[in-house]
Amino acid sequence: MRLAYTTAATTAVAALVFLLPLGWELRNDHRDAALATAAQRTSTVAGAFAAGAGEKGVAAAIAAAGGAPVVHTPGLAPSSGGRADAGLIDRAAVASEPTVEDVDGGTVRLQPVTAGGKTLVIEAFVPDAELNHNTARDWWLLLGLAVVLVGGAVVVVDRLARGAVDSARNLVDAALAVGDGDLEMRIQPSGPRELAEAGYAFNRMADRLVTSRTDERELVADLSHRLRTPLTALRLDAEALDPDDTQIIDLTADEVDRRRGIRRIRTAITTLEDEVNHLINTTRQAVADRVAAEPEDGLCDASEVVRERMMFWSALASDQDRQYRVVGAHLRIPVPVARAELAAALDAVLGNVFRYTPQGTAFEVALSRRDGWVALRIDDAGPGIPDPEKALRRGQSQQGSTGLGLDIARRVAQATGGSVSLDRAVMGGASVVMMLTDADATPKQPSRFGLVGRGRPTRDRDPGRRRWQRGRE
């Protein structure tokens, strides 16, 4: 609205600047035309006198001039029918040029002429109506033209500005929505180029905010899950100190205090574990599923990571009387994954083994490579997973788990173009296989069991054909 007012005022001023002089010029044109007609009349009569015409000739000249001119003799009283007084007539008689003077009701033109040795003054009267003929019409036309110009300018500017105003309003509404927490808000860039660029920039900013928040929450969830691994080890060590069902009977005071301290430690560990699980679940619900994550920069030796992490888990395995075996981690196997990410994925899967299988359950970690792929397999002799496909979906393991451990492994594998699969292990429990790209080779179509070396016939799941093959390490 303010833009319309500004446009109307600016156009009105411009119209006045150009139309007022034009109207005044048209008025002068009408006046000059009327005076020119009067000059023609007086010249006609003056020509008759100058030619020495008689009374009949002069009368004919006056009649030819429309009968309006009046002949005056200076020094005498003005002739009847004239509008000029004696003073005007006397001054006009001695003037070298015709005289134009305003009188009541109009304007007179007095032209001197010498005939027969005496000077005469020819008068032609032009009334005001004739001087201003069509002047009022011209002013009304100009006023109408000014109104049309102002109205047209307002309409055109309103049409042109509507798109810009709507685009700016949409941008403001979207910014307010994002400020209120609606990060899904996007706009369709439109309007002038500058506003369209602002719209594209706004959408990019919103995308970056979503990505940043999602990455932040996933990082919190990942860190929480990594924290749960040493917590699990600490809890298992605390449980191994003394059985919970031991009654405090006939014990020394020091022994009683020690056992009470152990129970306090167990309670604190349980509380801390619950808080970590709650943090995982909370951050988990806020993170949207991603079909594929962008590959992370980094390169590491998968064998070195396996050996390093097994040094950590071996101590806990010994405390729980778990038999374990590491296969294929003696040669260098480079994979395009950051060292910390691969270690976190391996810890997540092994943490599930220690958490969800009974103490004394054996497990195996195997590493193999073939056809451009590297397979990292973790098998256990536990009860297994009833529904592997459902367990691969976040939070669907049905074992009291958040489901984030397998998701960490899956995201690491997908970052290299691979995948994660679940199946029944030869040992009887669950088998988790991470397929990673071999950094030193070009991957071919992966064969899950042929890579991991199960030592038993398996079925190739390629569509359209079925074949059996013997896996080899």
Protein Blocks (a to p, Z undefined) as FASTA:
>chain_A
ZZmmmmmmmmmmmmmmmmmmmmmmmmmmmmmmmmmmmmmmmmmmmmmmmnopafklmmmm
mmmnoomaccddehiacdehiabdfklmmmmmmpmbdcddddehiacddddddeehiacd
ddddddfklmmgoklmmmmmmmmmmmmmmmmmmmmmmmmmmmmmmmmmmmmmmmmmmmno
pakbccddedjfklmmmmmmmmmmmmmmmmmmmmmmmmmmmmmmmmmmmmmmmmmmmmmm
pcfklccehiafklmmmmmmmmmmmmmmmmmmmmmmmmmmmmmmmpccdfbdcddedddd
fklmmmmmmmmmmmmmmmnopacddehilbccddfddfklmmmmmmmmmmmmmmmpcehi
acddddddeehiacdddddfbebjfblmlmmpghilonopahlmmmmmmmmmmmnopacd
ddddfkopacdddddddfkbccddddfklmnonopacddfbehiacdddddZZ
